[in-house]
Amino acid sequence: MKKSVRLYINGVVQGVFFRAFIKENAERYNVKGFVRNLEDGRVEVFLEGDTNDVDKMIELCKKGPRHAQIKNVEIKEERFQGFRTFKVLHI
């Protein structure tokens, strides 16, 4: 079964290789979508793929890389969009 979610992650998440960490793990779990920094200091992550793989990615987003300090993760269910890759987007 397929699943799509959009996450908004608050905390110390910019400048700690968060986007690279997410991209590396998304590729490991064959999850598609994107990650990008937002101007307000949050990170936005769009994930889609098999339900189990997306759920694993959500858990990784709640922990982040070593120097990240996650305060809050807002999760919104989304319509499946058929992304073909996982990209790091730049504002």
Phi and psi in radians as a Rosetta constraint file:
Dihedral C 1 N 2 CA 2 C 2 CIRCULARHARMONIC -1.666 0.35
Dihedral N 2 CA 2 C 2 N 3 CIRCULARHARMONIC 2.672 0.35
Dihedral C 2 N 3 CA 3 C 3 CIRCULARHARMONIC -2.540 0.35
Dihedral N 3 CA 3 C 3 N 4 CIRCULARHARMONIC 2.502 0.35
Dihedral C 3 N 4 CA 4 C 4 CIRCULARHARMONIC -2.306 0.35
Dihedral N 4 CA 4 C 4 N 5 CIRCULARHARMONIC 2.348 0.35
Dihedral C 4 N 5 CA 5 C 5 CIRCULARHARMONIC -2.474 0.35
Dihedral N 5 CA 5 C 5 N 6 CIRCULARHARMONIC 2.682 0.35
Dihedral C 5 N 6 CA 6 C 6 CIRCULARHARMONIC -2.062 0.35
Dihedral N 6 CA 6 C 6 N 7 CIRCULARHARMONIC 2.283 0.35
Dihedral C 6 N 7 CA 7 C 7 CIRCULARHARMONIC -2.025 0.35
Dihedral N 7 CA 7 C 7 N 8 CIRCULARHARMONIC 2.472 0.35
Dihedral C 7 N 8 CA 8 C 8 CIRCULARHARMONIC -2.072 0.35
Dihedral N 8 CA 8 C 8 N 9 CIRCULARHARMONIC 2.080 0.35
Dihedral C 8 N 9 CA 9 C 9 CIRCULARHARMONIC -1.978 0.35
Dihedral N 9 CA 9 C 9 N 10 CIRCULARHARMONIC 2.181 0.35
Dihedral C 9 N 10 CA 10 C 10 CIRCULARHARMONIC -1.853 0.35
Dihedral N 10 CA 10 C 10 N 11 CIRCULARHARMONIC 2.631 0.35
Dihedral C 10 N 11 CA 11 C 11 CIRCULARHARMONIC 2.278 0.35
Dihedral N 11 CA 11 C 11 N 12 CIRCULARHARMONIC -2.725 0.35
Dihedral C 11 N 12 CA 12 C 12 CIRCULARHARMONIC -1.512 0.35
Dihedral N 12 CA 12 C 12 N 13 CIRCULARHARMONIC 1.583 0.35
Dihedral C 12 N 13 CA 13 C 13 CIRCULARHARMONIC -2.245 0.35
Dihedral N 13 CA 13 C 13 N 14 CIRCULARHARMONIC -0.061 0.35
Dihedral C 13 N 14 CA 14 C 14 CIRCULARHARMONIC -1.951 0.35
Dihedral N 14 CA 14 C 14 N 15 CIRCULARHARMONIC 2.422 0.35
Dihedral C 14 N 15 CA 15 C 15 CIRCULARHARMONIC 1.473 0.35
Dihedral N 15 CA 15 C 15 N 16 CIRCULARHARMONIC 0.228 0.35
Dihedral C 15 N 16 CA 16 C 16 CIRCULARHARMONIC -2.193 0.35
Dihedral N 16 CA 16 C 16 N 17 CIRCULARHARMONIC 0.403 0.35
Dihedral C 16 N 17 CA 17 C 17 CIRCULARHARMONIC 1.113 0.35
Dihedral N 17 CA 17 C 17 N 18 CIRCULARHARMONIC 0.511 0.35
Dihedral C 17 N 18 CA 18 C 18 CIRCULARHARMONIC -1.104 0.35
Dihedral N 18 CA 18 C 18 N 19 CIRCULARHARMONIC -0.807 0.35
Dihedral C 18 N 19 CA 19 C 19 CIRCULARHARMONIC -1.108 0.35
Dihedral N 19 CA 19 C 19 N 20 CIRCULARHARMONIC -0.730 0.35
Dihedral C 19 N 20 CA 20 C 20 CIRCULARHARMONIC -1.117 0.35
Dihedral N 20 CA 20 C 20 N 21 CIRCULARHARMONIC -0.690 0.35
Dihedral C 20 N 21 CA 21 C 21 CIRCULARHARMONIC -1.058 0.35
Dihedral N 21 CA 21 C 21 N 22 CIRCULARHARMONIC -0.787 0.35
Dihedral C 21 N 22 CA 22 C 22 CIRCULARHARMONIC -1.164 0.35
Dihedral N 22 CA 22 C 22 N 23 CIRCULARHARMONIC -0.784 0.35
Dihedral C 22 N 23 CA 23 C 23 CIRCULARHARMONIC -1.063 0.35
Dihedral N 23 CA 23 C 23 N 24 CIRCULARHARMONIC -0.802 0.35
Dihedral C 23 N 24 CA 24 C 24 CIRCULARHARMONIC -1.028 0.35
Dihedral N 24 CA 24 C 24 N 25 CIRCULARHARMONIC -0.775 0.35
Dihedral C 24 N 25 CA 25 C 25 CIRCULARHARMONIC -1.289 0.35
Dihedral N 25 CA 25 C 25 N 26 CIRCULARHARMONIC -0.595 0.35
Dihedral C 25 N 26 CA 26 C 26 CIRCULARHARMONIC -1.073 0.35
Dihedral N 26 CA 26 C 26 N 27 CIRCULARHARMONIC -0.728 0.35
Dihedral C 26 N 27 CA 27 C 27 CIRCULARHARMONIC -1.171 0.35
Dihedral N 27 CA 27 C 27 N 28 CIRCULARHARMONIC -0.650 0.35
Dihedral C 27 N 28 CA 28 C 28 CIRCULARHARMONIC -1.073 0.35
Dihedral N 28 CA 28 C 28 N 29 CIRCULARHARMONIC -0.713 0.35
Dihedral C 28 N 29 CA 29 C 29 CIRCULARHARMONIC -1.674 0.35
Dihedral N 29 CA 29 C 29 N 30 CIRCULARHARMONIC 0.121 0.35
Dihedral C 29 N 30 CA 30 C 30 CIRCULARHARMONIC 1.030 0.35
Dihedral N 30 CA 30 C 30 N 31 CIRCULARHARMONIC 0.685 0.35
Dihedral C 30 N 31 CA 31 C 31 CIRCULARHARMONIC -1.742 0.35
Dihedral N 31 CA 31 C 31 N 32 CIRCULARHARMONIC 2.427 0.35
Dihedral C 31 N 32 CA 32 C 32 CIRCULARHARMONIC -1.881 0.35
Dihedral N 32 CA 32 C 32 N 33 CIRCULARHARMONIC 2.877 0.35
Dihedral C 32 N 33 CA 33 C 33 CIRCULARHARMONIC 2.384 0.35
Dihedral N 33 CA 33 C 33 N 34 CIRCULARHARMONIC -2.441 0.35
Dihedral C 33 N 34 CA 34 C 34 CIRCULARHARMONIC -2.747 0.35
Dihedral N 34 CA 34 C 34 N 35 CIRCULARHARMONIC 2.869 0.35
Dihedral C 34 N 35 CA 35 C 35 CIRCULARHARMONIC -2.381 0.35
Dihedral N 35 CA 35 C 35 N 36 CIRCULARHARMONIC 2.490 0.35
Dihedral C 35 N 36 CA 36 C 36 CIRCULARHARMONIC -2.724 0.35
Dihedral N 36 CA 36 C 36 N 37 CIRCULARHARMONIC 2.644 0.35
Dihedral C 36 N 37 CA 37 C 37 CIRCULARHARMONIC -1.345 0.35
Dihedral N 37 CA 37 C 37 N 38 CIRCULARHARMONIC 2.513 0.35
Dihedral C 37 N 38 CA 38 C 38 CIRCULARHARMONIC -1.844 0.35
Dihedral N 38 CA 38 C 38 N 39 CIRCULARHARMONIC 2.725 0.35
Dihedral C 38 N 39 CA 39 C 39 CIRCULARHARMONIC -1.102 0.35
Dihedral N 39 CA 39 C 39 N 40 CIRCULARHARMONIC -0.420 0.35
Dihedral C 39 N 40 CA 40 C 40 CIRCULARHARMONIC -1.496 0.35
Dihedral N 40 CA 40 C 40 N 41 CIRCULARHARMONIC 0.113 0.35
Dihedral C 40 N 41 CA 41 C 41 CIRCULARHARMONIC 1.694 0.35
Dihedral N 41 CA 41 C 41 N 42 CIRCULARHARMONIC -0.155 0.35
Dihedral C 41 N 42 CA 42 C 42 CIRCULARHARMONIC -1.467 0.35
Dihedral N 42 CA 42 C 42 N 43 CIRCULARHARMONIC 2.939 0.35
Dihedral C 42 N 43 CA 43 C 43 CIRCULARHARMONIC -2.031 0.35
Dihedral N 43 CA 43 C 43 N 44 CIRCULARHARMONIC 2.356 0.35
Dihedral C 43 N 44 CA 44 C 44 CIRCULARHARMONIC -1.837 0.35
Dihedral N 44 CA 44 C 44 N 45 CIRCULARHARMONIC 2.327 0.35
Dihedral C 44 N 45 CA 45 C 45 CIRCULARHARMONIC -2.259 0.35
Dihedral N 45 CA 45 C 45 N 46 CIRCULARHARMONIC 2.233 0.35
Dihedral C 45 N 46 CA 46 C 46 CIRCULARHARMONIC -1.948 0.35
Dihedral N 46 CA 46 C 46 N 47 CIRCULARHARMONIC 2.149 0.35
Dihedral C 46 N 47 CA 47 C 47 CIRCULARHARMONIC -2.161 0.35
Dihedral N 47 CA 47 C 47 N 48 CIRCULARHARMONIC 2.388 0.35
Dihedral C 47 N 48 CA 48 C 48 CIRCULARHARMONIC -2.589 0.35
Dihedral N 48 CA 48 C 48 N 49 CIRCULARHARMONIC 2.552 0.35
Dihedral C 48 N 49 CA 49 C 49 CIRCULARHARMONIC 2.838 0.35
Dihedral N 49 CA 49 C 49 N 50 CIRCULARHARMONIC -2.784 0.35
Dihedral C 49 N 50 CA 50 C 50 CIRCULARHARMONIC -1.110 0.35
Dihedral N 50 CA 50 C 50 N 51 CIRCULARHARMONIC 2.473 0.35
Dihedral C 50 N 51 CA 51 C 51 CIRCULARHARMONIC -0.891 0.35
Dihedral N 51 CA 51 C 51 N 52 CIRCULARHARMONIC -0.826 0.35
Dihedral C 51 N 52 CA 52 C 52 CIRCULARHARMONIC -1.100 0.35
Dihedral N 52 CA 52 C 52 N 53 CIRCULARHARMONIC -0.696 0.35
Dihedral C 52 N 53 CA 53 C 53 CIRCULARHARMONIC -1.198 0.35
Dihedral N 53 CA 53 C 53 N 54 CIRCULARHARMONIC -0.729 0.35
Dihedral C 53 N 54 CA 54 C 54 CIRCULARHARMONIC -1.112 0.35
Dihedral N 54 CA 54 C 54 N 55 CIRCULARHARMONIC -0.720 0.35
Dihedral C 54 N 55 CA 55 C 55 CIRCULARHARMONIC -1.081 0.35
Dihedral N 55 CA 55 C 55 N 56 CIRCULARHARMONIC -0.665 0.35
Dihedral C 55 N 56 CA 56 C 56 CIRCULARHARMONIC -1.107 0.35
Dihedral N 56 CA 56 C 56 N 57 CIRCULARHARMONIC -0.709 0.35
Dihedral C 56 N 57 CA 57 C 57 CIRCULARHARMONIC -1.154 0.35
Dihedral N 57 CA 57 C 57 N 58 CIRCULARHARMONIC -0.668 0.35
Dihedral C 57 N 58 CA 58 C 58 CIRCULARHARMONIC -1.040 0.35
Dihedral N 58 CA 58 C 58 N 59 CIRCULARHARMONIC -0.776 0.35
Dihedral C 58 N 59 CA 59 C 59 CIRCULARHARMONIC -1.102 0.35
Dihedral N 59 CA 59 C 59 N 60 CIRCULARHARMONIC -0.696 0.35
Dihedral C 59 N 60 CA 60 C 60 CIRCULARHARMONIC -1.122 0.35
Dihedral N 60 CA 60 C 60 N 61 CIRCULARHARMONIC -0.652 0.35
Dihedral C 60 N 61 CA 61 C 61 CIRCULARHARMONIC -1.152 0.35
Dihedral N 61 CA 61 C 61 N 62 CIRCULARHARMONIC -0.521 0.35
Dihedral C 61 N 62 CA 62 C 62 CIRCULARHARMONIC -1.274 0.35
Dihedral N 62 CA 62 C 62 N 63 CIRCULARHARMONIC -0.383 0.35
Dihedral C 62 N 63 CA 63 C 63 CIRCULARHARMONIC -1.734 0.35
Dihedral N 63 CA 63 C 63 N 64 CIRCULARHARMONIC -0.803 0.35
Dihedral C 63 N 64 CA 64 C 64 CIRCULARHARMONIC 1.269 0.35
Dihedral N 64 CA 64 C 64 N 65 CIRCULARHARMONIC -3.137 0.35
Dihedral C 64 N 65 CA 65 C 65 CIRCULARHARMONIC -1.267 0.35
Dihedral N 65 CA 65 C 65 N 66 CIRCULARHARMONIC 3.072 0.35
Dihedral C 65 N 66 CA 66 C 66 CIRCULARHARMONIC -0.920 0.35
Dihedral N 66 CA 66 C 66 N 67 CIRCULARHARMONIC -0.776 0.35
Dihedral C 66 N 67 CA 67 C 67 CIRCULARHARMONIC -1.594 0.35
Dihedral N 67 CA 67 C 67 N 68 CIRCULARHARMONIC -0.006 0.35
Dihedral C 67 N 68 CA 68 C 68 CIRCULARHARMONIC -1.308 0.35
Dihedral N 68 CA 68 C 68 N 69 CIRCULARHARMONIC 2.601 0.35
Dihedral C 68 N 69 CA 69 C 69 CIRCULARHARMONIC -2.241 0.35
Dihedral N 69 CA 69 C 69 N 70 CIRCULARHARMONIC 1.715 0.35
Dihedral C 69 N 70 CA 70 C 70 CIRCULARHARMONIC -1.431 0.35
Dihedral N 70 CA 70 C 70 N 71 CIRCULARHARMONIC 2.179 0.35
Dihedral C 70 N 71 CA 71 C 71 CIRCULARHARMONIC -1.730 0.35
Dihedral N 71 CA 71 C 71 N 72 CIRCULARHARMONIC -0.685 0.35
Dihedral C 71 N 72 CA 72 C 72 CIRCULARHARMONIC -2.707 0.35
Dihedral N 72 CA 72 C 72 N 73 CIRCULARHARMONIC 2.481 0.35
Dihedral C 72 N 73 CA 73 C 73 CIRCULARHARMONIC -2.214 0.35
Dihedral N 73 CA 73 C 73 N 74 CIRCULARHARMONIC 1.994 0.35
Dihedral C 73 N 74 CA 74 C 74 CIRCULARHARMONIC -1.632 0.35
Dihedral N 74 CA 74 C 74 N 75 CIRCULARHARMONIC 2.232 0.35
Dihedral C 74 N 75 CA 75 C 75 CIRCULARHARMONIC -2.058 0.35
Dihedral N 75 CA 75 C 75 N 76 CIRCULARHARMONIC 2.235 0.35
Dihedral C 75 N 76 CA 76 C 76 CIRCULARHARMONIC -2.170 0.35
Dihedral N 76 CA 76 C 76 N 77 CIRCULARHARMONIC 2.241 0.35
Dihedral C 76 N 77 CA 77 C 77 CIRCULARHARMONIC -1.164 0.35
Dihedral N 77 CA 77 C 77 N 78 CIRCULARHARMONIC 2.478 0.35
Dihedral C 77 N 78 CA 78 C 78 CIRCULARHARMONIC -2.282 0.35
Dihedral N 78 CA 78 C 78 N 79 CIRCULARHARMONIC 2.856 0.35
Dihedral C 78 N 79 CA 79 C 79 CIRCULARHARMONIC -1.343 0.35
Dihedral N 79 CA 79 C 79 N 80 CIRCULARHARMONIC 2.419 0.35
Dihedral C 79 N 80 CA 80 C 80 CIRCULARHARMONIC -1.096 0.35
Dihedral N 80 CA 80 C 80 N 81 CIRCULARHARMONIC 2.270 0.35
Dihedral C 80 N 81 CA 81 C 81 CIRCULARHARMONIC -1.984 0.35
Dihedral N 81 CA 81 C 81 N 82 CIRCULARHARMONIC -0.142 0.35
Dihedral C 81 N 82 CA 82 C 82 CIRCULARHARMONIC 1.328 0.35
Dihedral N 82 CA 82 C 82 N 83 CIRCULARHARMONIC 0.618 0.35
Dihedral C 82 N 83 CA 83 C 83 CIRCULARHARMONIC -1.013 0.35
Dihedral N 83 CA 83 C 83 N 84 CIRCULARHARMONIC 2.568 0.35
Dihedral C 83 N 84 CA 84 C 84 CIRCULARHARMONIC -1.798 0.35
Dihedral N 84 CA 84 C 84 N 85 CIRCULARHARMONIC -0.303 0.35
Dihedral C 84 N 85 CA 85 C 85 CIRCULARHARMONIC -2.468 0.35
Dihedral N 85 CA 85 C 85 N 86 CIRCULARHARMONIC 3.106 0.35
Dihedral C 85 N 86 CA 86 C 86 CIRCULARHARMONIC -2.044 0.35
Dihedral N 86 CA 86 C 86 N 87 CIRCULARHARMONIC 2.195 0.35
Dihedral C 86 N 87 CA 87 C 87 CIRCULARHARMONIC -2.168 0.35
Dihedral N 87 CA 87 C 87 N 88 CIRCULARHARMONIC 2.621 0.35
Dihedral C 87 N 88 CA 88 C 88 CIRCULARHARMONIC -1.652 0.35
Dihedral N 88 CA 88 C 88 N 89 CIRCULARHARMONIC 2.047 0.35
Dihedral C 88 N 89 CA 89 C 89 CIRCULARHARMONIC -1.695 0.35
Dihedral N 89 CA 89 C 89 N 90 CIRCULARHARMONIC 2.630 0.35
Dihedral C 89 N 90 CA 90 C 90 CIRCULARHARMONIC -2.093 0.35
Dihedral N 90 CA 90 C 90 N 91 CIRCULARHARMONIC 2.396 0.35
